[in-house]
Amino acid sequence: MNAPGAIETLSALAHASRLAAFRALVRAGPDGLSAGALASAVGALPNTLSTHLAILERAGLVGARRAGRSIIYTAQFDHMRALLGFLMADCCAGRPDICDAIPALTAEPETCP
């Protein structure tokens, strides 16, 4: 990830509803959530949520797939890890005590997709 990509990604998350939707998708894991279930989970109107999801999708944080008549949204974990890695790339500069838990955040844990 580069600086312009990080800025776009962080800008997409810089709204309470979009952040709530993204966090709900992260909790849902690779199965994702239908648009209706996601709207219920975050307490958003479907048309408003659609706009927020489009912004998250353009930023690379959310993917969508059709399942019958539903659209299933999923968090794009690789993009999330790339953002975390970019933010932490210069962490600590000789002070490992500050960032000793950071590698675990960008690793691919067994319980997280």
C-alpha positions as CSV (number, residue, x, y, z in Angstrom):
1,M,0.0,0.0,0.0
2,N,1.2,3.5,-0.7
3,A,0.2,6.9,0.9
4,P,-2.6,7.8,-1.6
5,G,-4.1,4.3,-1.1
6,A,-3.9,4.7,2.7
7,I,-5.5,8.1,2.5
8,E,-8.4,6.8,0.4
9,T,-8.9,3.9,2.7
10,L,-8.8,5.9,5.9
11,S,-11.1,8.5,4.4
12,A,-13.7,5.8,3.6
13,L,-13.6,4.7,7.3
14,A,-13.8,8.3,8.6
15,H,-17.6,8.1,9.0
16,A,-19.4,6.5,11.9
17,S,-21.8,4.5,9.7
18,R,-19.1,3.3,7.4
19,L,-16.9,2.3,10.2
20,A,-19.8,0.4,11.9
21,A,-20.6,-1.4,8.7
22,F,-17.0,-2.4,8.1
23,R,-16.6,-3.6,11.7
24,A,-19.8,-5.7,11.4
25,L,-18.4,-7.3,8.2
26,V,-15.1,-8.0,9.9
27,R,-17.0,-9.7,12.7
28,A,-19.1,-11.7,10.1
29,G,-15.9,-13.1,8.6
30,P,-15.6,-14.6,5.1
31,D,-19.3,-15.5,4.9
32,G,-20.2,-11.8,5.0
33,L,-23.7,-10.4,5.5
34,S,-26.6,-9.7,3.2
35,A,-27.3,-6.0,2.6
36,G,-30.5,-6.3,4.8
37,A,-28.7,-8.1,7.6
38,L,-26.0,-5.5,7.6
39,A,-28.5,-2.7,7.6
40,S,-30.2,-4.2,10.6
41,A,-26.9,-4.9,12.4
42,V,-25.8,-1.2,12.1
43,G,-29.2,0.4,12.3
44,A,-29.1,2.1,8.9
45,L,-31.6,2.6,6.2
46,P,-30.9,0.3,3.2
47,N,-30.6,3.2,0.7
48,T,-28.2,5.1,3.0
49,L,-26.2,2.0,3.7
50,S,-25.9,1.3,0.0
51,T,-24.1,4.6,-0.5
52,H,-21.8,3.9,2.4
53,L,-21.0,0.4,1.0
54,A,-20.2,1.8,-2.4
55,I,-17.6,4.2,-0.8
56,L,-16.1,1.3,1.2
57,E,-16.0,-0.9,-2.0
58,R,-14.3,1.8,-4.0
59,A,-11.7,2.1,-1.3
60,G,-11.0,-1.7,-1.5
61,L,-12.3,-2.5,2.0
62,V,-15.5,-4.3,1.0
63,G,-16.4,-6.8,-1.7
64,A,-19.8,-7.9,-2.9
65,R,-21.2,-11.0,-4.5
66,R,-24.6,-12.1,-5.6
67,A,-26.3,-15.0,-3.9
68,G,-29.7,-15.6,-5.5
69,R,-31.6,-12.4,-5.0
70,S,-29.3,-11.1,-2.3
71,I,-26.1,-9.2,-2.4
72,I,-23.6,-10.5,0.2
73,Y,-21.0,-8.0,1.4
74,T,-17.6,-9.1,2.9
75,A,-14.7,-7.3,4.4
76,Q,-11.6,-7.5,2.2
77,F,-9.1,-8.7,4.9
78,D,-6.0,-8.5,2.6
79,H,-6.7,-4.8,2.1
80,M,-7.2,-4.3,5.8
81,R,-4.0,-6.0,6.6
82,A,-2.2,-3.9,4.0
83,L,-3.4,-0.8,5.6
84,L,-2.4,-1.9,9.1
85,G,1.0,-2.9,7.7
86,F,1.4,0.5,6.0
87,L,0.5,2.4,9.2
88,M,2.9,0.4,11.2
89,A,5.8,0.1,8.8
90,D,7.9,2.8,10.5
91,C,6.7,2.0,14.0
92,C,9.0,2.1,16.9
93,A,12.3,3.3,15.4
94,G,14.4,1.6,18.0
95,R,11.7,1.4,20.7
96,P,10.3,-2.1,20.3
97,D,8.5,-1.8,23.7
98,I,6.1,0.6,22.0
99,C,4.9,-1.7,19.3
100,D,5.7,-5.2,20.5
101,A,2.1,-6.4,19.8
102,I,1.9,-4.9,16.3
103,P,3.1,-7.9,14.3
104,A,0.2,-10.0,15.7
105,L,-2.2,-7.4,14.3
106,T,-1.0,-7.8,10.8
107,A,-0.5,-11.5,10.9
108,E,-3.1,-13.9,9.7
109,P,-4.4,-15.5,12.9
110,E,-6.1,-18.9,12.8
111,T,-9.4,-17.4,13.9
112,C,-9.4,-14.5,11.5
113,P,-9.8,-14.9,7.7
